[in-house]
Amino acid sequence: MREADMFTLAQAAHAVSQKFYGDVVTFVNNIVVNYSNVCVAKCPICAFYRLPGSPDAYVRKPEEVAAAVRQAVEQRGVTELHINGGFNPFLTPEYFDQLFSAVKKAAPRVVIKGPTMAEVDYYAKLWHMSWREVLSRWKDAGLDAISGGGAEIFAEEVRRVVAPHKISGEEWIRIAEVAHELGIPSNATMLYGHVEEDRHVVDHIFRVKELQEKTGRVLLFIPVKYNPQNTELYKRGVVKGPAPATYDVKVVAISRLILLDRLKVAAYWLSVGKKLASTLLLAGANDLVGTMYNEAVLRSAGAPHSATPEELAAIAREVGKRPAERDTFHRIIRYI
């Protein structure tokens, strides 16, 4: 990663991707809903959270979320709800029971891909439960998969700077293992472009690979570019601006060269922009994550808005790829 040039890495990664996955590029048609923006973690990388008592803090009612999902199904044909929030000390186990069951009642066929490993840990401590108890309860209420957020970079020296009050990298992996044992698959993310070094990126990807080789239940690896606008790290001058596009290409290419055929690698257009996302499809990536209707976390840090399936298909076709809409579990629904 340090010594090879971007073009060599991209070419090698693209060849590997073509060998194992061919020219198909996939994405899910999904809606994003944040159940709450209240979070006491106060991560300096985040521009989304509000502290308790803030005038623009909110908690969405279960029926409000369910209505939004039903509307998205009817108007946009979404097949997945991606739902996250923060560390909200006022939420009860019953809130999540009602939240997931309300969505399933309103839209039975929609897959609920919800809270991160970090949220599992926070609510387990808040409610005096184990990780397994929280996950089991959520699964019984309707949760189908776990989102891959909160992974950031696994290395502790990086986490101390970017997410000092979240779980460790080791705990993230252990929670993922528990979820996978319970039959709840997950994505895995990596937030890059802040204070990490190349070795931290490589270490993170290898740990995701080891998790996949152990459980086989990771659905997608998503490198997420850090957008520093409006965040504490940017205000303090720790991060001066977004990482260069050359680094984006290297991160995605290295991801493919490490993961080989174990996992799809995403070109997360929402964090890198649509133009660069198409380039990343020639550097080892073969998934565009999703339409992400209503996404607010990255948007609060200056990221672009949502995309239609046709717009995502155009990103793939621009570089000679064959776009396909998939479900959460990577079964092809239709070629576009």
C-alpha positions in Angstrom: 0.0 0.0 0.0 2.9 2.4 0.7 5.1 1.6 -2.3 2.9 0.5 -5.2 1.5 3.2 -7.3 -2.3 3.7 -7.5 -2.6 2.5 -11.1 -0.8 -0.8 -10.5 -2.9 -1.5 -7.4 -6.1 -0.6 -9.2 -5.3 -2.8 -12.2 -4.4 -5.8 -10.1 -7.5 -5.4 -7.9 -9.8 -5.0 -10.9 -8.4 -8.2 -12.4 -9.1 -10.1 -9.1 -12.6 -8.7 -9.0 -13.3 -9.7 -12.6 -11.9 -13.2 -11.9 -14.1 -13.9 -8.9 -17.2 -11.7 -9.5 -17.3 -10.9 -13.2 -18.7 -7.6 -14.4 -21.8 -7.4 -12.3 -22.2 -4.5 -9.9 -24.9 -4.7 -7.3 -26.9 -2.4 -4.9 -30.0 -2.6 -2.8 -33.0 -0.3 -3.0 -33.2 1.0 0.6 -34.4 3.7 2.8 -32.4 5.0 5.8 -34.2 6.1 9.0 -32.4 7.3 12.1 -34.6 6.4 15.1 -32.9 9.1 17.2 -30.1 11.7 16.9 -29.5 11.8 20.6 -26.1 10.3 21.4 -23.9 10.6 24.5 -20.8 9.1 22.8 -19.7 12.6 21.5 -17.4 11.1 18.8 -15.3 13.9 17.4 -15.7 12.4 13.9 -19.5 12.9 13.9 -21.5 15.9 12.8 -24.9 14.2 13.3 -25.4 13.7 17.0 -27.1 15.9 19.5 -26.8 15.8 23.2 -29.8 15.2 25.5 -31.8 18.4 25.9 -30.6 19.9 22.6 -33.4 21.9 20.9 -33.1 19.8 17.7 -32.8 16.4 19.4 -35.4 13.9 18.4 -36.7 10.3 18.9 -39.0 8.9 16.2 -42.1 7.1 17.3 -42.3 3.5 16.0 -45.5 4.3 14.0 -43.7 7.3 12.4 -40.9 5.0 11.2 -43.3 2.3 10.1 -45.3 4.9 8.0 -42.1 6.2 6.4 -41.1 2.7 5.4 -44.5 1.8 4.0 -44.5 5.0 2.0 -41.1 4.2 0.6 -42.2 0.7 -0.4 -45.3 2.1 -2.2 -43.5 5.0 -3.9 -40.0 3.7 -4.5 -40.2 -0.1 -4.2 -37.6 -0.3 -1.4 -36.8 -3.7 -0.1 -34.6 -2.7 2.9 -34.8 -0.4 5.9 -31.4 0.7 7.2 -32.0 1.9 10.7 -29.5 3.4 13.2 -29.4 6.0 15.9 -27.0 6.9 18.7 -26.4 6.1 22.3 -29.7 7.4 23.7 -29.9 6.9 27.5 -33.7 7.4 27.5 -34.7 4.4 25.3 -36.0 1.2 26.7 -36.0 -2.4 25.4 -39.7 -2.0 24.8 -39.1 0.9 22.4 -37.1 -1.3 20.1 -39.6 -4.1 20.4 -42.3 -1.7 19.2 -40.1 -0.1 16.6 -39.2 -3.3 14.8 -42.6 -5.0 15.1 -44.3 -1.8 13.8 -42.1 -1.8 10.7 -42.8 -5.5 10.1 -46.5 -5.0 10.5 -46.5 -2.1 8.1 -44.1 -3.6 5.5 -43.8 -7.4 6.1 -41.4 -8.0 3.1 -39.0 -5.2 4.0 -35.7 -6.4 5.5 -34.7 -4.6 8.7 -31.0 -4.0 8.8 -30.4 -2.2 12.0 -28.3 -1.0 14.8 -24.5 -1.2 14.8 -22.4 -3.4 17.1 -21.6 -0.2 19.1 -25.3 0.3 19.7 -25.7 -3.3 20.8 -23.0 -2.8 23.4 -24.3 0.5 24.6 -27.9 -0.7 25.1 -26.7 -4.0 26.7 -24.9 -2.0 29.3 -27.8 0.5 29.7 -30.3 -2.3 30.2 -28.0 -4.7 32.2 -28.3 -7.4 29.5 -25.7 -9.4 27.5 -25.0 -8.7 23.9 -26.7 -12.0 23.1 -29.9 -11.1 25.0 -30.1 -7.7 23.2 -29.6 -9.3 19.8 -32.0 -12.1 20.5 -34.7 -9.7 21.6 -34.2 -7.5 18.5 -34.3 -10.6 16.3 -37.6 -11.8 17.9 -39.0 -8.3 17.3 -38.1 -8.3 13.6 -34.5 -7.4 13.1 -33.0 -9.3 10.1 -29.4 -8.1 9.8 -26.9 -5.8 11.6 -25.4 -2.7 9.9 -21.7 -2.6 9.8 -21.2 0.9 11.3 -19.2 1.7 14.4 -16.2 -0.3 13.2 -14.3 2.9 12.4 -10.6 1.6 12.4 -10.0 -1.3 14.8 -6.6 -0.2 16.0 -6.9 1.2 19.5 -4.5 4.1 19.0 -6.8 5.4 16.2 -10.0 4.7 18.2 -8.7 6.8 21.1 -8.7 9.8 18.8 -11.8 9.2 16.6 -14.2 7.4 18.9 -12.9 7.4 22.5 -16.1 6.3 24.2 -17.1 3.5 21.8 -16.3 -0.2 22.1 -12.9 -1.5 21.1 -12.2 -3.1 17.8 -12.0 -6.5 19.5 -15.4 -6.0 21.0 -16.9 -5.0 17.7 -15.7 -8.3 16.2 -17.0 -10.3 19.2 -20.4 -8.8 18.9 -20.4 -9.6 15.2 -19.6 -13.2 16.0 -22.5 -13.4 18.5 -24.9 -11.9 15.9 -23.7 -14.4 13.3 -24.1 -17.3 15.7 -27.7 -16.1 16.2 -28.3 -16.1 12.5 -28.1 -12.4 12.1 -25.7 -11.5 9.3 -24.0 -8.1 9.1 -22.0 -5.7 7.0 -18.6 -4.5 8.0 -17.4 -1.0 7.5 -14.1 0.9 7.8 -14.0 4.6 8.2 -10.8 6.0 6.6 -9.2 9.3 5.8 -8.7 10.8 9.2 -5.8 10.1 11.5 -5.0 6.4 10.5 -1.9 5.1 8.9 -1.6 2.6 6.1 -0.8 -0.2 8.6 -4.0 0.5 10.4 -6.1 0.1 7.2 -4.4 -3.1 6.3 -4.8 -4.5 9.8 -8.5 -3.6 9.8 -9.2 -5.4 6.5 -7.3 -8.5 7.6 -9.5 -8.7 10.7 -12.6 -8.4 8.7 -11.3 -11.2 6.5 -10.6 -13.4 9.5 -14.1 -12.7 10.8 -15.6 -13.8 7.5 -13.5 -16.9 7.3 -14.7 -17.8 10.8 -18.4 -17.1 10.5 -19.2 -16.7 6.8 -21.9 -14.2 7.7 -20.4 -10.9 6.6 -22.5 -9.6 3.7 -20.4 -6.7 2.4 -17.3 -4.8 3.2 -17.8 -1.0 3.0 -14.8 1.4 3.1 -16.4 4.7 4.1 -14.5 7.9 3.3 -14.4 10.4 6.3 -16.1 13.7 5.5 -14.7 16.1 8.0 -17.0 19.0 7.5 -18.9 20.1 10.7 -17.0 17.6 12.8 -14.9 18.3 16.0 -11.7 16.8 14.4 -12.0 19.4 11.6 -12.8 22.3 13.9 -9.7 21.4 16.0 -7.5 21.2 12.9 -6.7 17.5 13.5 -8.0 16.7 10.0 -7.5 19.5 7.4 -9.9 18.1 4.8 -11.0 15.0 2.9 -8.4 12.4 1.8 -7.3 12.7 -1.8 -9.0 10.5 -4.5 -5.7 8.6 -5.0 -6.0 7.4 -1.4 -9.6 6.3 -2.0 -8.4 4.2 -4.9 -5.6 2.6 -2.9 -7.9 1.7 0.0 -10.5 0.0 -2.2 -7.8 -1.8 -4.2 -6.0 -3.0 -1.1 -9.4 -4.2 0.2 -9.9 -6.4 -2.8 -6.4 -7.7 -2.9 -6.7 -8.8 0.8 -10.3 -10.0 0.7 -10.0 -11.8 -2.7 -13.2 -13.8 -3.1 -14.3 -13.7 0.5 -16.4 -10.6 0.3 -17.8 -8.0 -2.1 -16.1 -4.6 -1.7 -18.3 -1.5 -1.9 -17.7 1.8 -3.8 -19.7 3.9 -1.3 -20.8 6.7 -3.6 -22.4 8.5 -0.7 -19.0 9.1 0.9 -16.8 9.5 -2.2 -19.3 11.0 -4.7 -20.8 9.4 -7.7 -18.0 10.3 -10.2 -15.3 8.7 -8.1 -17.5 5.7 -7.3 -17.5 4.7 -10.9 -13.7 4.8 -10.9 -13.6 2.6 -7.8 -15.5 0.0 -9.8 -12.3 -0.3 -11.9 -10.2 -0.7 -8.7 -11.7 -3.8 -7.1 -15.1 -2.6 -5.9 -18.2 -4.4 -7.2 -21.1 -3.1 -5.1 -22.7 0.4 -4.7 -24.3 -0.3 -1.3 -27.7 1.2 -1.9 -30.0 4.1 -2.9 -29.9 5.3 0.7 -33.0 7.4 0.5 -33.2 9.8 3.5 -29.6 9.3 4.7 -28.7 11.9 7.3 -25.5 11.0 9.1 -23.0 11.5 6.2 -25.2 14.3 4.8 -24.7 16.3 8.0 -20.9 16.1 7.2 -21.3 17.4 3.7 -22.0 14.2 1.7 -24.3 14.2 -1.3 -28.0 13.0 -1.1 -29.7 9.8 -2.1 -29.7 8.2 -5.6 -32.3 6.3 -7.6 -31.7 2.7 -8.9 -31.4 4.2 -12.4 -28.7 6.7 -11.2 -26.7 3.9 -9.5 -27.1 1.7 -12.6 -25.6 4.6 -14.7 -22.5 4.7 -12.4 -21.9 1.1 -13.2 -22.6 1.3 -16.9 -20.3 4.3 -17.2 -17.3 2.0 -16.7 -18.7 -1.0 -18.7 -20.2 -2.9 -15.8 -23.6 -4.7 -15.6 -25.8 -3.2 -12.9 -28.2 -5.3 -10.9 -30.5 -4.6 -8.0 -30.0 -7.1 -5.1 -31.7 -7.8 -1.8 -30.0 -7.4 1.6 -28.6 -10.9 1.3 -27.1 -10.3 -2.2 -29.6 -12.3 -4.2 -30.2 -10.6 -7.5 -33.7 -9.2 -7.9 -33.3 -7.7 -11.4 -30.7 -6.5 -13.9 -31.1 -2.9 -14.9 
